[in-house]
Amino acid sequence: MTKQRRTFTPEFKREAASLVLDQGYSHIEAARSVGLVESALRRWVSQLQQERGGVTPASKALTPEQQKIQEREARINRLEREKSILKRLQRS
């Protein structure tokens, strides 16, 4: 019997991590209060600290600002791919 992996929204992750960063909960207290394992919460806290420091994460962003940055980077990448395709077609 396999255990189903739970998924959480970026908003939930951000709120859970803010219990530790902004409201003074310990990692253990916050994890228990929202029904998580401590290791997951520690990852989210670390990621939120980095995002608040301006680092764009490799995984899905938690803060709205970093989410916008990731969306814009994805759009730029798509536009650059389209541009290179058009250049190759023009050369043919």
C-alpha positions, 0 to 999 in steps of 0.5 A: 500500500503506497502513501499518497503524496500531499501537495500544498499551494504556495500560499499555504507554504508561505503562511506555514513558514511565516509562523516561524519567521514572523510569529515566533513559533519553533519549527516543531510547534509550527509543523505540528500546528499545521500537520506537517513533518518538520523537514518540509517546514524547514525547507519552506522556511529556508526558501522563504528567507531566501526569497525575501532576500531577493533570491529567485528559487529553482522550485516554485516561488512562495512570494508573489514577487518571486512568482512574478519574476518566474512568470516573466523569466518563463515568458522571456525564454518562450519568446527567445525560443520563438525568435530563434525559430523565426530566424531559422525559418527566414534563413531557409 
